[in-house]
Amino acid sequence: MASEAIRSLLFVPGDKEKMIHKALASESDAVIVDLEDAVTPEAKLAAREITRDALIDADRTKPVFVRLNAFDTGMTADDLAAVMAARPFGVMLPKCSGPAELQRLAHYLDMAEADQAITPGTTRIVTVATETAAATLNLAAAPGGTGTRLWGLLWGAEDLAADLGLGANRDEHGRYTDPCRHARTQCLFASNAAKVVAIDAVYVDFKDPEGLERECREGLRDGFTAKAAIHPSQVEIINRIMTPTRSELEWAGQVCSLLAETGVARLDGKMIDLAHKRLAERILKRASAAGITL
């Protein structure tokens, strides 16, 4: 599946076999099987085997990422060795401190792919890029050393709030506070600089569909094209909002047509130029990847 077609990524605990199969059968565009925060310390070892066996047995029709434990736990290499037999589409590295850790993970993947006879360089990487103050600051340096492996950057506020000592990560209106919004913006800039998918953070209150919808619309407005989910009920809202609408497609088609042979034109009484064409092309690319045509 083309990266532009992935709108929703559903987290599921790696030690719950039935939940993994349920997530794989859901309407989410991709699944993230979690060996980290969703698994208690005493279940970590079992989760590796459960995840591997569930993914090997499943009839997979969508990309599957496995979230490993962070490097500072000492479990990352063993997580990877256990799950690579299932040939996941990619792996997610939490609490990534910067490019050096991405390079380290890429080297681990080189060895794991060779061991499992997987085509070199095909296992993708997503990093959770804003879980500490240092990691957020390091986003100013373009991620490197991973070749074509780096697929996307996900930002998150929960661990960052703890690292910064925030009393809350949202204000009285339910919107992120300035420190968190800074991290969100850094992730968006870094994703676009690296030409990878910008993934908006999870909305933790899965019983608040109105709040999720508002946040999805804000994310799309600001340039995010995908959003992570923590509950299957969130997937429909994310997919619906992250899919280009008919009016957006018509606007994009008109812009590309009007600017096919010129750098400036008029549309609906407003001037448009090549910046608008680039935005229009991104909308059409996302729609095409999702099988939507004008």
Buried (B, 14 or more C-beta within 10 A) or exposed (E): EEBBBBBBBBBBBBBBBEBBBBBBBBEBBBBBBBBBBBBEEEBBBEBBEBBBBBBEEBEBEBBBBBBBBBBEBEBBBBBBBBBBBBBBBBBBBBBBBBBBBBBBBBEBBBEBBEEEEBEEBEBBBBBBBBBBBEBBEBBEEEBEBBEEBBBBBBBBBBBBBEBBEBEEBBEEEEEBBEBBBBBBBBBBBBBEBBEBBBBBBBBBBBEBBEBBBBBBEBBBEEBBBBBBBBBBEBBBBBBEBBBBEEEBBEBBBBBBEBBEEEEEBEBEEEEBEEEBBEBBBBBBBBBBBBEBEE
